[in-house]
Amino acid sequence: MLVVAAPAGDPRPRLLTSSQTFSHLHRLTIRPAAAGAAAANSPLPTFLRFNSGSSSSSSSSKECANCHTSQPLESLSCPSCSFLQPLPSDIDYYKAMDLDVSKVPKGGWEVDAKELKRVWRLRMAVTHPDRMVGRSDKEQQIGAQQSALINRAYETLLNPLLRAQYLLDRHHAAPVSETDSLEDPELLMEVMELREALEDAGSEEEANAVREENSQFLNSSIKALADAFSSNPPDLEKAKKATIELRYWTNIEKAAREWSPNDRIEIHH
């Protein structure tokens, strides 16, 4: 039996029977948070915006507002005058992390996590608040905008679920929405059984056993995504199906990782 969050205004949790649980899991969704998303999506001050026709979708370069030197879109500081450069709000995340997506194995899917972290550290060294000392207010605002976008790009490409959703978007595929759910009855039963096992877990060892079993399904979905995106052309239908499945396994992984004997497992939908 599972405990789910109560409707708004009702302080009492609801207990679901097995049949209700199955129906409820069929509608289960996850809402991953991306750090810095609000800052990255907030309207930019006038001086952070680009002239018409110079967005990342129509140009591969930008011009320094201080000395007018042309430079790549992903540039963080002007090579001529060192003035901080805003990143286009719609910049490709691979480009933002100095990656050539055409050279990333399996159609951009197989990102090297260690290399990604190395690049992230180098780029954050430019935009970190400690490096803003002595900079003008204008440059400090640019640095905050750079930092938000770089963090968002890093977390998106590092996280398999977010990366899958981003690659689908890059290929102009229909997005995976919060209403998308598993259609395979056998997989739905696996989800239900894993979550019930986690609910019944009486020790960290038992919770870890659930996590280990779930990892097999999670890794299977990740492999399916690698196969789908490495196809030529990419198999977007297969990729979307695997992304929906990965969302379920990611949710169970998170619940198992955060398991505590004094906490209830809640399903947010």
Backbone as CSV, one residue per row, in Angstrom:
resi,resn,N_x,N_y,N_z,CA_x,CA_y,CA_z,C_x,C_y,C_z
1,MET,0.839,-1.190,0.000,0.000,0.000,0.000,0.873,1.238,0.000
2,LEU,0.494,2.263,-0.814,1.299,3.463,-0.922,0.588,4.653,-0.298
3,VAL,1.393,5.601,0.187,0.880,6.855,0.718,1.153,7.920,-0.315
4,VAL,0.144,8.700,-0.688,0.343,9.757,-1.670,-0.029,11.088,-1.056
5,ALA,0.470,12.154,-1.673,0.203,13.487,-1.155,-1.288,13.771,-1.223
6,ALA,-1.803,14.442,-0.193,-3.216,14.775,-0.140,-3.530,15.943,-1.062
7,PRO,-4.795,16.086,-1.484,-5.170,17.222,-2.311,-4.933,18.516,-1.548
8,ALA,-4.796,19.616,-2.264,-4.576,20.908,-1.616,-5.680,21.196,-0.623
9,GLY,-5.304,21.645,0.577,-6.267,21.979,1.607,-6.635,20.827,2.512
10,ASP,-6.230,19.607,2.161,-6.519,18.435,2.979,-5.222,17.965,3.618
11,PRO,-5.082,18.083,4.962,-3.819,17.735,5.619,-3.573,16.245,5.720
12,ARG,-4.563,15.433,5.401,-4.414,13.997,5.593,-3.882,13.305,4.346
13,PRO,-2.888,12.439,4.479,-2.417,11.663,3.326,-3.457,10.619,2.957
14,ARG,-3.407,10.136,1.726,-4.336,9.106,1.282,-3.614,7.790,1.126
15,LEU,-4.239,6.706,1.556,-3.695,5.370,1.376,-4.381,4.734,0.180
16,LEU,-3.598,4.150,-0.701,-4.143,3.540,-1.907,-4.106,2.028,-1.820
17,THR,-5.171,1.405,-2.299,-5.176,-0.052,-2.421,-4.317,-0.423,-3.608
18,SER,-4.059,-1.726,-3.784,-3.212,-2.163,-4.904,-3.794,-1.737,-6.236
19,SER,-5.110,-1.878,-6.424,-5.713,-1.513,-7.697,-5.651,-0.010,-7.917
20,GLN,-5.860,0.769,-6.809,-5.762,2.223,-6.935,-4.330,2.636,-7.216
21,THR,-3.388,1.912,-6.593,-1.974,2.209,-6.803,-1.605,2.032,-8.264
22,PHE,-2.080,0.936,-8.862,-1.774,0.664,-10.268,-2.283,1.803,-11.138
23,SER,-3.531,2.231,-10.869,-4.111,3.316,-11.649,-3.352,4.610,-11.427
24,HIS,-2.946,4.837,-10.164,-2.230,6.060,-9.826,-0.848,6.089,-10.473
25,LEU,-0.155,4.968,-10.458,1.178,4.911,-11.045,1.114,5.123,-12.544
26,HIS,-0.021,4.738,-13.140,-0.169,4.920,-14.576,-0.100,6.396,-14.941
27,ARG,-0.433,7.277,-13.950,-0.430,8.712,-14.209,0.769,9.396,-13.577
28,LEU,1.687,8.619,-13.030,2.840,9.182,-12.331,3.717,10.026,-13.250
29,THR,4.073,11.203,-12.785,4.989,12.059,-13.523,6.036,12.595,-12.583
30,ILE,7.086,13.147,-13.164,8.175,13.719,-12.392,8.417,15.133,-12.880
31,ARG,8.751,16.021,-11.975,9.038,17.390,-12.349,10.439,17.747,-11.893
32,PRO,11.472,17.382,-12.686,12.838,17.678,-12.271,13.091,19.171,-12.255
33,ALA,13.843,19.615,-11.252,14.172,21.030,-11.144,15.545,21.277,-11.726
34,ALA,15.682,22.338,-12.450,16.981,22.715,-13.005,17.453,23.979,-12.304
35,ALA,18.550,23.872,-11.578,19.067,25.016,-10.847,19.403,26.137,-11.810
36,GLY,19.028,27.333,-11.404,19.337,28.496,-12.229,18.359,28.706,-13.367
37,ALA,17.315,27.858,-13.456,16.390,27.970,-14.575,15.662,29.307,-14.564
38,ALA,15.227,29.737,-13.380,14.488,30.987,-13.288,15.357,32.150,-13.730
39,ALA,16.609,32.155,-13.271,17.513,33.234,-13.647,17.823,33.195,-15.132
40,ALA,17.966,31.973,-15.673,18.313,31.836,-17.086,17.169,32.259,-17.989
41,ASN,15.904,32.101,-17.512,14.749,32.402,-18.343,14.161,33.781,-18.096
42,SER,14.618,34.491,-17.061,14.063,35.794,-16.748,14.430,36.795,-17.824
43,PRO,13.578,37.826,-18.021,13.864,38.816,-19.058,15.224,39.467,-18.832
44,LEU,15.957,39.709,-19.927,17.279,40.289,-19.819,17.201,41.806,-19.855
45,PRO,18.066,42.482,-19.078,18.162,43.933,-19.196,18.517,44.283,-20.632
46,THR,18.210,45.506,-21.047,18.431,45.911,-22.429,19.858,45.670,-22.894
47,PHE,20.837,45.981,-22.026,22.222,45.851,-22.455,22.675,44.411,-22.586
48,LEU,21.860,43.434,-22.102,22.215,42.027,-22.240,21.621,41.420,-23.509
49,ARG,20.729,42.163,-24.156,20.066,41.613,-25.331,20.905,41.862,-26.584
50,PHE,20.690,41.018,-27.584,21.436,41.129,-28.829,20.633,41.925,-29.844
51,ASN,21.360,42.505,-30.801,20.679,43.221,-31.873,19.874,42.237,-32.710
52,SER,18.817,42.726,-33.304,17.968,41.880,-34.144,18.790,41.195,-35.213
53,GLY,18.573,39.898,-35.364,19.280,39.144,-36.397,20.565,38.527,-35.913
54,SER,20.918,38.703,-34.636,22.183,38.148,-34.157,21.981,37.087,-33.091
55,SER,20.784,36.470,-33.038,20.532,35.423,-32.070,21.275,34.158,-32.473
56,SER,21.355,33.199,-31.525,22.123,31.978,-31.787,21.515,31.159,-32.902
57,SER,20.224,31.377,-33.189,19.572,30.574,-34.229,19.895,31.086,-35.627
58,SER,20.396,32.337,-35.736,20.652,32.893,-37.060,22.081,33.344,-37.261
59,SER,22.921,33.237,-36.248,24.293,33.675,-36.355,25.185,32.803,-35.499
60,SER,26.458,32.714,-35.883,27.406,31.920,-35.112,28.371,32.808,-34.339
61,SER,28.144,34.139,-34.387,29.034,35.053,-33.691,28.248,36.203,-33.073
62,LYS,28.933,36.953,-32.232,28.331,38.121,-31.607,29.388,39.225,-31.548
63,GLU,28.940,40.418,-31.230,29.839,41.567,-31.207,29.940,42.125,-29.804
64,CYS,31.150,42.425,-29.367,31.367,42.995,-28.041,30.714,44.372,-27.976
65,ALA,29.920,44.600,-26.936,29.243,45.887,-26.780,30.212,46.993,-26.399
66,ASN,31.401,46.597,-25.939,32.377,47.585,-25.474,33.348,48.025,-26.569
67,CYS,33.903,47.022,-27.325,34.900,47.365,-28.355,34.513,46.889,-29.750
68,HIS,33.354,46.232,-29.854,32.795,45.790,-31.145,33.574,44.672,-31.828
69,THR,34.401,43.954,-31.064,35.119,42.817,-31.631,34.170,41.637,-31.832
70,SER,34.222,41.017,-33.008,33.392,39.847,-33.286,34.000,38.619,-32.613
71,GLN,33.150,37.756,-32.082,33.609,36.562,-31.363,32.525,35.496,-31.354
72,PRO,32.882,34.228,-31.021,31.891,33.138,-31.013,30.778,33.390,-29.993
73,LEU,29.623,32.816,-30.249,28.478,32.985,-29.353,28.779,32.532,-27.932
74,GLU,29.600,31.463,-27.821,29.860,30.902,-26.494,30.928,31.649,-25.707
75,SER,31.500,32.700,-26.303,32.545,33.483,-25.629,32.005,34.116,-24.353
76,LEU,32.797,34.020,-23.275,32.404,34.603,-22.002,33.011,35.975,-21.765
77,SER,34.188,36.208,-22.335,34.827,37.523,-22.207,35.495,37.878,-23.524
78,CYS,35.505,39.138,-23.834,36.057,39.601,-25.108,37.566,39.356,-25.162
79,PRO,38.068,38.741,-26.222,39.502,38.482,-26.336,40.317,39.761,-26.515
80,SER,39.630,40.863,-26.895,40.342,42.117,-27.123,40.383,43.018,-25.895
81,CYS,39.228,43.166,-25.219,39.159,44.101,-24.088,38.795,43.444,-22.765
82,SER,38.544,42.122,-22.772,38.214,41.342,-21.565,36.863,41.696,-20.962
83,PHE,36.053,42.475,-21.661,34.719,42.807,-21.159,33.851,41.556,-21.211
84,LEU,33.092,41.272,-20.145,32.244,40.081,-20.107,31.170,40.148,-21.183
85,GLN,30.906,38.988,-21.791,29.960,38.896,-22.895,28.736,38.065,-22.514
86,PRO,27.524,38.612,-22.705,26.326,37.817,-22.396,26.190,36.629,-23.336
87,LEU,25.641,35.531,-22.821,25.350,34.364,-23.651,23.928,34.477,-24.169
88,PRO,23.684,34.124,-25.424,22.312,34.140,-25.938,21.430,33.229,-25.080
89,SER,20.236,33.675,-24.771,19.356,32.878,-23.913,18.984,31.548,-24.556
90,ASP,19.071,31.480,-25.905,18.715,30.240,-26.602,19.946,29.505,-27.121
91,ILE,21.102,29.765,-26.518,22.323,29.107,-26.988,22.225,27.593,-26.819
92,ASP,22.756,26.873,-27.779,22.776,25.411,-27.691,23.616,24.999,-26.490
93,TYR,23.085,24.077,-25.673,23.781,23.700,-24.439,25.123,23.029,-24.706
94,TYR,25.235,22.301,-25.807,26.519,21.691,-26.149,27.548,22.785,-26.450
95,LYS,27.124,23.770,-27.215,28.014,24.873,-27.546,28.380,25.658,-26.291
96,ALA,27.403,25.845,-25.395,27.663,26.570,-24.147,28.725,25.876,-23.314
97,MET,28.842,24.533,-23.467,29.836,23.768,-22.712,31.042,23.397,-23.574
98,ASP,31.251,24.164,-24.650,32.412,23.966,-25.538,32.453,22.561,-26.139
99,LEU,31.293,21.997,-26.426,31.217,20.672,-27.029,30.685,20.773,-28.456
100,ASP,31.296,20.023,-29.356,30.797,19.900,-30.717,29.895,18.670,-30.730
101,VAL,28.577,18.908,-30.796,27.625,17.806,-30.668,27.857,16.736,-31.731
102,SER,28.378,17.110,-32.901,28.620,16.139,-33.961,29.742,15.170,-33.606
103,LYS,30.569,15.548,-32.630,31.682,14.695,-32.221,31.396,13.942,-30.916
104,VAL,30.244,14.201,-30.317,29.847,13.463,-29.119,29.261,12.131,-29.574
105,PRO,29.803,10.989,-29.091,29.339,9.678,-29.557,27.835,9.464,-29.406
106,LYS,27.331,8.585,-30.247,25.930,8.161,-30.225,24.962,9.336,-30.354
107,GLY,25.236,10.158,-31.361,24.324,11.253,-31.684,24.187,12.300,-30.609
108,GLY,25.256,12.513,-29.833,25.212,13.509,-28.770,24.819,12.955,-27.427
109,TRP,24.501,11.651,-27.377,24.017,11.062,-26.137,25.138,10.748,-25.147
110,GLU,26.236,10.184,-25.634,27.280,9.661,-24.760,28.249,10.770,-24.329
111,VAL,27.789,11.602,-23.414,28.594,12.717,-22.915,29.593,12.196,-21.880
112,ASP,30.840,12.650,-21.989,31.883,12.291,-21.033,31.693,13.142,-19.785
113,ALA,31.220,12.538,-18.692,30.897,13.287,-17.475,32.114,13.993,-16.889
114,LYS,33.274,13.343,-16.920,34.485,13.958,-16.360,34.911,15.171,-17.176
115,GLU,34.868,15.045,-18.500,35.235,16.163,-19.364,34.236,17.299,-19.217
116,LEU,32.951,16.947,-19.087,31.909,17.954,-18.908,32.153,18.745,-17.629
117,LYS,32.513,18.042,-16.564,32.771,18.717,-15.289,34.006,19.596,-15.384
118,ARG,35.023,19.145,-16.120,36.244,19.938,-16.282,35.928,21.259,-16.990
119,VAL,35.151,21.174,-18.062,34.781,22.376,-18.811,33.919,23.288,-17.948
120,TRP,32.991,22.699,-17.202,32.122,23.490,-16.320,32.948,24.288,-15.313
121,ARG,33.944,23.660,-14.720,34.789,24.348,-13.748,35.557,25.496,-14.401
122,LEU,36.074,25.271,-15.600,36.818,26.316,-16.295,35.924,27.513,-16.614
123,ARG,34.718,27.241,-17.065,33.821,28.331,-17.452,33.250,29.044,-16.225
124,MET,33.000,28.296,-15.175,32.505,28.922,-13.954,33.590,29.766,-13.289
125,ALA,34.851,29.455,-13.557,35.946,30.249,-13.007,35.898,31.675,-13.545
126,VAL,35.298,31.850,-14.728,35.168,33.182,-15.322,33.967,33.923,-14.742
127,THR,32.888,33.176,-14.479,31.621,33.812,-14.088,31.351,33.781,-12.588
128,HIS,32.212,33.136,-11.803,31.973,33.013,-10.364,31.897,34.396,-9.716
129,PRO,30.986,34.579,-8.751,30.848,35.880,-8.070,32.161,36.422,-7.515
130,ASP,33.064,35.539,-7.074,34.349,36.002,-6.533,35.188,36.704,-7.594
131,ARG,34.921,36.370,-8.884,35.678,36.984,-9.969,35.058,38.311,-10.422
132,MET,33.929,38.677,-9.818,33.235,39.906,-10.204,33.722,41.128,-9.433
133,VAL,34.603,40.910,-8.459,35.118,42.025,-7.664,35.838,43.017,-8.584
134,GLY,35.441,44.275,-8.511,36.052,45.297,-9.354,35.359,45.475,-10.686
135,ARG,34.444,44.574,-11.026,33.710,44.690,-12.281,32.571,45.704,-12.112
136,SER,32.156,46.287,-13.202,31.028,47.227,-13.165,29.732,46.493,-12.869
137,ASP,28.701,47.239,-12.488,27.386,46.631,-12.237,26.896,45.910,-13.485
138,LYS,27.165,46.506,-14.644,26.728,45.896,-15.908,27.372,44.518,-16.083
139,GLU,28.683,44.430,-15.850,29.374,43.157,-16.017,28.952,42.147,-14.951
140,GLN,28.644,42.611,-13.752,28.183,41.699,-12.708,26.849,41.069,-13.099
141,GLN,25.986,41.848,-13.744,24.721,41.293,-14.219,24.961,40.290,-15.349
142,ILE,25.896,40.604,-16.221,26.242,39.669,-17.295,26.800,38.383,-16.697
143,GLY,27.679,38.506,-15.681,28.256,37.334,-15.032,27.192,36.448,-14.409
144,ALA,26.179,37.053,-13.792,25.091,36.273,-13.193,24.304,35.538,-14.265
145,GLN,24.092,36.202,-15.413,23.367,35.564,-16.517,24.180,34.417,-17.096
146,GLN,25.492,34.630,-17.257,26.366,33.565,-17.754,26.330,32.360,-16.821
147,SER,26.475,32.621,-15.531,26.522,31.551,-14.540,25.254,30.714,-14.554
148,ALA,24.095,31.374,-14.641,22.820,30.660,-14.654,22.715,29.740,-15.868
149,LEU,23.107,30.251,-17.043,23.012,29.448,-18.259,24.018,28.296,-18.273
150,ILE,25.219,28.549,-17.802,26.238,27.495,-17.780,25.837,26.387,-16.818
151,ASN,25.325,26.760,-15.639,24.871,25.748,-14.682,23.728,24.929,-15.256
152,ARG,22.823,25.601,-15.934,21.674,24.903,-16.507,22.110,23.949,-17.611
153,ALA,23.036,24.400,-18.457,23.551,23.545,-19.530,24.278,22.343,-18.949
154,TYR,25.090,22.565,-17.925,25.853,21.485,-17.298,24.922,20.437,-16.696
155,GLU,23.939,20.882,-15.923,23.031,19.938,-15.274,22.177,19.188,-16.289
156,THR,21.799,19.851,-17.367,20.987,19.201,-18.403,21.760,18.105,-19.107
157,LEU,22.994,18.385,-19.484,23.786,17.394,-20.211,24.305,16.294,-19.292
158,LEU,24.441,16.578,-18.003,24.933,15.575,-17.065,23.843,14.574,-16.676
159,ASN,22.620,15.050,-16.531,21.506,14.220,-16.084,20.887,13.469,-17.263
160,PRO,20.870,12.127,-17.250,20.349,11.368,-18.406,18.919,11.742,-18.802
161,LEU,18.045,11.941,-17.820,16.659,12.264,-18.137,16.557,13.641,-18.800
162,LEU,17.222,14.635,-18.226,17.189,15.974,-18.808,17.875,16.001,-20.173
163,ARG,18.965,15.227,-20.309,19.676,15.164,-21.594,18.780,14.555,-22.671
164,ALA,18.056,13.505,-22.309,17.154,12.866,-23.269,16.082,13.849,-23.731
165,GLN,15.501,14.576,-22.785,14.465,15.545,-23.136,15.042,16.663,-24.005
166,TYR,16.282,17.067,-23.706,16.914,18.142,-24.484,17.224,17.680,-25.906
167,LEU,17.728,16.460,-26.045,18.029,15.951,-27.382,16.758,15.794,-28.213
168,LEU,15.675,15.367,-27.582,14.402,15.285,-28.308,14.012,16.678,-28.810
169,ASP,14.199,17.676,-27.972,13.869,19.043,-28.348,14.776,19.531,-29.486
170,ARG,16.066,19.162,-29.446,17.000,19.561,-30.506,16.575,18.987,-31.850
171,HIS,15.933,17.810,-31.805,15.480,17.164,-33.043,14.037,17.560,-33.379
172,HIS,13.517,18.555,-32.653,12.165,19.061,-32.901,11.099,17.979,-32.749
173,ALA,11.354,17.037,-31.842,10.369,15.981,-31.575,9.336,16.505,-30.580
174,ALA,8.190,15.856,-30.558,7.158,16.227,-29.590,7.718,16.046,-28.191
175,PRO,7.581,17.029,-27.330,8.159,16.926,-25.983,7.460,15.874,-25.129
176,VAL,8.188,15.365,-24.138,7.602,14.438,-23.167,6.881,15.296,-22.129
177,SER,5.574,15.182,-22.086,4.790,16.017,-21.181,4.495,15.291,-19.880
178,GLU,3.973,16.029,-18.919,3.667,15.462,-17.615,2.493,14.484,-17.675
179,THR,1.769,14.496,-18.787,0.635,13.574,-18.928,1.037,12.268,-19.604
180,ASP,2.255,12.208,-20.152,2.714,10.972,-20.794,2.969,9.907,-19.734
181,SER,2.540,8.694,-19.976,2.723,7.619,-19.004,3.080,6.312,-19.706
182,LEU,3.477,5.332,-18.921,3.816,4.020,-19.465,2.576,3.348,-20.036
183,GLU,2.762,2.708,-21.177,1.656,1.980,-21.797,1.816,0.475,-21.621
184,ASP,3.026,0.038,-21.281,3.300,-1.390,-21.124,2.817,-1.857,-19.745
185,PRO,1.783,-2.726,-19.689,1.248,-3.192,-18.403,2.295,-3.888,-17.542
186,GLU,3.231,-4.614,-18.168,4.250,-5.323,-17.398,5.194,-4.342,-16.706
187,LEU,5.564,-3.269,-17.402,6.429,-2.269,-16.795,5.700,-1.527,-15.678
188,LEU,4.410,-1.278,-15.878,3.623,-0.628,-14.823,3.586,-1.499,-13.571
189,MET,3.466,-2.801,-13.761,3.469,-3.712,-12.614,4.823,-3.699,-11.918
190,GLU,5.899,-3.623,-12.704,7.243,-3.550,-12.112,7.382,-2.295,-11.265
191,VAL,6.878,-1.176,-11.780,6.926,0.084,-11.028,6.160,-0.059,-9.721
192,MET,4.966,-0.633,-9.796,4.137,-0.792,-8.610,4.818,-1.682,-7.573
193,GLU,5.398,-2.786,-8.029,6.043,-3.713,-7.108,7.286,-3.096,-6.466
194,LEU,8.062,-2.351,-7.239,9.259,-1.712,-6.690,8.893,-0.660,-5.650
195,ARG,7.881,0.115,-5.946,7.488,1.150,-4.990,6.872,0.547,-3.733
196,GLU,6.113,-0.531,-3.885,5.554,-1.188,-2.704,6.659,-1.821,-1.867
197,ALA,7.680,-2.374,-2.538,8.812,-2.945,-1.814,9.558,-1.853,-1.057
198,LEU,9.648,-0.687,-1.644,10.319,0.431,-0.980,9.490,0.931,0.194
199,GLU,8.181,0.928,0.021,7.296,1.333,1.114,7.393,0.356,2.286
200,ASP,7.577,-0.923,1.985,7.643,-1.948,3.030,9.040,-2.110,3.616
201,ALA,10.032,-1.444,3.017,11.417,-1.594,3.477,11.545,-1.166,4.938
202,GLY,12.213,-2.021,5.723,12.389,-1.717,7.144,13.804,-1.352,7.510
203,SER,14.684,-1.348,6.508,16.080,-1.019,6.780,16.705,-0.418,5.532
204,GLU,17.853,0.203,5.714,18.565,0.796,4.583,19.005,-0.283,3.601
205,GLU,19.330,-1.478,4.127,19.744,-2.584,3.264,18.615,-2.978,2.321
206,GLU,17.382,-3.029,2.842,16.242,-3.390,2.009,15.957,-2.311,0.969
207,ALA,16.120,-1.057,1.370,15.927,0.047,0.424,16.985,-0.015,-0.675
208,ASN,18.210,-0.358,-0.309,19.288,-0.480,-1.296,19.036,-1.637,-2.252
209,ALA,18.393,-2.693,-1.754,18.073,-3.830,-2.620,17.069,-3.408,-3.695
210,VAL,16.105,-2.571,-3.294,15.137,-2.044,-4.261,15.858,-1.159,-5.279
211,ARG,16.761,-0.352,-4.785,17.524,0.536,-5.662,18.350,-0.257,-6.675
212,GLU,18.951,-1.358,-6.216,19.764,-2.186,-7.107,18.909,-2.837,-8.182
213,GLU,17.732,-3.334,-7.797,16.840,-3.952,-8.779,16.346,-2.912,-9.780
214,ASN,16.025,-1.724,-9.269,15.545,-0.659,-10.145,16.619,-0.219,-11.136
215,SER,17.889,-0.288,-10.716,18.985,0.164,-11.579,19.048,-0.632,-12.875
216,GLN,18.590,-1.880,-12.850,18.598,-2.694,-14.059,17.644,-2.103,-15.102
217,PHE,16.472,-1.668,-14.649,15.507,-1.050,-15.555,16.022,0.312,-16.018
218,LEU,16.612,1.074,-15.089,17.139,2.391,-15.417,18.227,2.293,-16.481
219,ASN,19.163,1.360,-16.288,20.248,1.189,-17.255,19.741,0.693,-18.601
220,SER,18.681,-0.103,-18.572,18.097,-0.595,-19.823,17.507,0.565,-20.632
221,SER,16.863,1.503,-19.937,16.297,2.670,-20.622,17.404,3.563,-21.177
222,ILE,18.496,3.710,-20.424,19.625,4.520,-20.879,20.247,3.912,-22.134
223,LYS,20.367,2.587,-22.159,20.905,1.908,-23.343,19.973,2.090,-24.540
224,ALA,18.667,2.015,-24.287,17.697,2.194,-25.367,17.811,3.602,-25.952
225,LEU,18.072,4.588,-25.096,18.237,5.959,-25.565,19.506,6.102,-26.406
226,ALA,20.582,5.444,-25.970,21.830,5.485,-26.736,21.616,4.888,-28.126
227,ASP,20.895,3.779,-28.186,20.614,3.134,-29.472,19.743,4.017,-30.353
228,ALA,18.736,4.649,-29.733,17.795,5.467,-30.492,18.464,6.696,-31.097
229,PHE,19.281,7.390,-30.296,19.910,8.615,-30.781,21.093,8.338,-31.713
230,SER,21.683,7.147,-31.619,22.810,6.818,-32.495,22.348,6.302,-33.855
231,SER,21.057,6.024,-34.000,20.533,5.601,-35.303,20.631,6.760,-36.289
232,ASN,20.674,6.427,-37.570,20.749,7.459,-38.596,19.618,7.261,-39.606
233,PRO,18.555,8.071,-39.529,18.361,9.180,-38.589,17.972,8.668,-37.199
234,PRO,18.016,9.529,-36.187,17.648,9.106,-34.834,16.221,8.551,-34.796
235,ASP,16.040,7.493,-34.017,14.714,6.898,-33.849,14.013,7.660,-32.724
236,LEU,13.319,8.737,-33.091,12.740,9.635,-32.094,11.556,9.004,-31.362
237,GLU,10.834,8.138,-32.031,9.714,7.461,-31.369,10.232,6.547,-30.259
238,LYS,11.280,5.802,-30.570,11.896,4.927,-29.574,12.515,5.756,-28.445
239,ALA,13.125,6.880,-28.811,13.756,7.741,-27.805,12.722,8.316,-26.847
240,LYS,11.584,8.724,-27.365,10.550,9.280,-26.491,10.002,8.218,-25.554
241,LYS,9.770,7.010,-26.069,9.274,5.913,-25.240,10.264,5.600,-24.113
242,ALA,11.571,5.559,-24.459,12.591,5.264,-23.448,12.707,6.397,-22.431
243,THR,12.465,7.628,-22.875,12.524,8.775,-21.970,11.400,8.712,-20.941
244,ILE,10.218,8.324,-21.389,9.086,8.184,-20.460,9.389,7.099,-19.428
245,GLU,9.958,5.972,-19.895,10.311,4.891,-18.968,11.387,5.356,-17.982
246,LEU,12.385,6.071,-18.505,13.468,6.547,-17.655,12.945,7.467,-16.561
247,ARG,11.903,8.205,-16.857,11.319,9.106,-15.861,10.805,8.322,-14.652
248,TYR,10.199,7.176,-14.899,9.700,6.338,-13.797,10.859,5.781,-12.972
249,TRP,11.861,5.216,-13.676,12.981,4.604,-12.946,13.785,5.660,-12.184
250,THR,13.875,6.861,-12.733,14.578,7.948,-12.055,13.854,8.334,-10.771
251,ASN,12.541,8.322,-10.815,11.748,8.657,-9.636,11.961,7.630,-8.523
252,ILE,11.972,6.358,-8.904,12.196,5.297,-7.908,13.614,5.374,-7.358
253,GLU,14.584,5.623,-8.217,15.980,5.777,-7.793,16.113,6.885,-6.750
254,LYS,15.471,8.004,-7.012,15.533,9.138,-6.081,14.883,8.770,-4.743
255,ALA,13.722,8.101,-4.805,13.029,7.717,-3.577,13.849,6.718,-2.767
256,ALA,14.500,5.782,-3.447,15.319,4.781,-2.754,16.576,5.417,-2.156
257,ARG,17.155,6.347,-2.886,18.372,7.022,-2.411,18.088,7.871,-1.169
258,GLU,16.888,8.453,-1.132,16.529,9.327,-0.020,15.708,8.608,1.050
259,TRP,15.636,7.288,0.961,14.816,6.515,1.896,15.235,6.765,3.340
260,SER,14.233,6.869,4.205,14.475,7.036,5.637,13.389,6.268,6.375
261,PRO,13.732,5.575,7.462,12.733,4.764,8.180,11.589,5.585,8.769
262,ASN,11.775,6.887,8.902,10.757,7.716,9.519,9.944,8.532,8.524
263,ASP,10.244,8.348,7.248,9.540,9.131,6.212,8.656,8.240,5.367
264,ARG,7.539,8.843,4.905,6.663,8.145,3.976,7.130,8.395,2.554
265,ILE,6.820,7.462,1.667,7.078,7.658,0.244,5.874,8.384,-0.342
266,GLU,6.110,9.499,-0.973,5.018,10.272,-1.554,5.152,10.301,-3.073
267,ILE,4.022,10.230,-3.736,3.999,10.324,-5.193,3.357,11.654,-5.547
268,HIS,4.099,12.512,-6.216,3.562,13.807,-6.626,3.162,13.718,-8.095
269,HIS,1.989,14.180,-8.408,1.521,14.125,-9.788,0.740,15.388,-10.122
